[in-house]
Amino acid sequence: MLLSCLNVHRVEAGCDEAGRGCLAGDVFAAAVILPPDFCHPTLNDSKQLTEKQRYALRPFIEEEAVAWAVAVASPKEIDRLNILHASILAMHRAIALLPFPPQHLLIDGPHFTPYPGIAHTAIPHGDALYFSIAAASVLAKTYRDDYMKLLAPLYPSYDWSRNKGYPTRFHRQAILRYGLSPLHRRSFTSSHPTLWT
């Protein structure tokens, strides 16, 4: 069972991202502060949930959370910084959008650049261990999916409404046939050459 907090005596925000493995579009991140007694039987790492479950959980998270925020880093920022640092930038932006600063941050994964004035704990697979990180993963994933569905009609050749920018076989073949759109991440063409074969 997931835990609600690392320490119930301080205000903690869980942080996670969505879209690191994509070839196109922004990377999204969310920060979520939950009540210390928060519990939900379905909430888990967003990758372990169905699309229907994620979208059912989103309004519940938004209503029950003490505070939450979602932010992005653009494809140009991803190309300039690399995807890891752009993901951390998006997390920092989400934290900055919270209506008040938490006392501690719970970060999904082993890597994080300290946010000024707030201590953090980086937790590999934290989205499967803590409700606040799992909640952040659900918000980041659903808001990013909505964003890719909105963009899909502008670039119909890539089938983003279905693949959400991830490197499916169809998406990779579309890039080889039509080239890169303005929203593709240029740095992935050289750093991941096997994607294109």
N, C-alpha and C positions, 0 to 999 in steps of 0.2 A: 504494500500500500504506500502511496506517495505521502510525503510529509508536508504539512502546511508551512512550516518555518524551520530555519536552522536555529533561531533563538527567538522565543516568543516575547522576550522583553525589549525587543527593538523593532523598529519599522524596517522591513526588508522588501526590496523590489527584485523580482525575478526578471531576467533579461534573456531573450533568445532572438535568433534571426531566421529568415526564410529566403531562399533563392541563391545561396552560395554556389550551388552546382549548376546554375542555369547558364545558358549561352547568351541570353538577351534579357533586357529589362533591369530595373532597379533591384537592389537587395533591400529587403525590409527588416526592421527590427522592432520589437515591442518591449516595454517595461511595464510590469504589473505589480501593484501592491495589493495583497489580499488580506482579509481579516485573519487574525491568528488561529481562529477556529474553523477556517474554511475547509470544506471537504466536498468532493463530488465523486460518485462511484465510476463515472465514465472518463473523467479528465485524465489525460496521459500525454506523452510525447505525441505531437500532431502527426508524426509519421506512422504511428500505431493506430490512428483513427481513420475511419472512412470520411469522405468528403461530407456526407450527411451529418455525421457526428460532430465534425468540426464546426459546421455552420449552426448546428443546434446549440453547441456550447458557447459560441461567441456572445450572443446577447446575455446569457446567464453570467458569463465572466464580466462583461461590461457593467451589468447591474449590481453584481455582488462585490466587485473590486472596490477597494478604498480609493484607488486611483489607477489609471492606465494611460498609456500613450503609445503611438506608432509613428515611426520615422523611417526615412529611406536614405540610401546613397545611390547616386546615379551611375549608369554605365561609364561615363567619362571619369568619374571618381574611382570606380573600380579599376579602370585601365591605368589611372595615374598612381593609385596607392597599392594595388593588388587586392584580391577579393577578401583576404583576411582582414586587412586594415580598413577596408571600406565597410565590412560588416561591423567592426568595432566602432567606426565612425557613426554608423546608423544607430547602434546601441546608445552611444553617447548622446546623440540627438534625441532619442526617445526618452532617456533619463532627464534631459534638460527640459522636455515638454511636460513632465509631471508637475502637478500644481504645487507640490512641496517636495523637498529633497528627502529621500529615505536615509536611514542611518547606516544601511548596509546593502550591498548588491550581491545577488546570487546569479552567477553567470553560467550559461550552458557552454561547456567545452573547457579545454585547458588554457586557452589564450585570451588575454584581455589587457588592454592598456588602462592603467588606473584612471578613474574619473576623479577630477579635482575635488578633494574634501570628503570623499565617501570611500570607505573601505569596501573591499569586495572579496568574495570567495569564488574561484573558478572551479567548476565541478564537471568533469567529463560525464556525459550522459545525464546531466542534471535535469533535463526535461522528463526523464523517467523516474526521478527521485523526489522532486519538489513541485508542489502544486503551482507555485507562483511562476516557476520557469515553464512548466507545461502550459499554463495559461498564456504566457507570453508567446510560446511557440504556436499556439492555436490562433492568436490574434495576428501574428506576423504572417502566418501561412494563409489565412483566409483573406486578409487585406491584400496580400500580394496576388493571390489568385484572382480576386476581383479586378485588380489593376491590369493583369495580363488579359483577362477576358475583355476589358474595355479597349485595350489596344489591338486586339486580334483583328477586328474589321479593317483597321488601317493598314495592316500588313497580312492579308489573307493567305499568302503563299506559304507561311510558316506554321499554320495550324496552332497558334498560341492558345486558342480557346480550349484546346485539349491538352497540349503538352506543357503549357504555362512557361515556355522558354527553356525547358529542360532538354538535354541532348538525346531525344528519341531518334530512331533511325530516320523517320520522315523529316524531322527538323533538320538533321544533318544533311540529308540529301537535298532538301530545299535550299539550304545555304550554298551547297555546291552548284546548284542549278541557277539560282537567282542572285547569289552574292549576299553580302551583309546589309541589313537594314541600318538606319541611323541609331537604332536602339540595341544593336548587338554589341557585345563586349569584344573589342578588337584584340585585347591582350590574350584572349583564350585561343586565338588562331595559331599563335606561336607557342604558347605554354602547354597546349594540349593537342599536339599534332595528330595523335591517334583518333581524335574525335572525327576527323574528316575522312577517314578511310573505312 
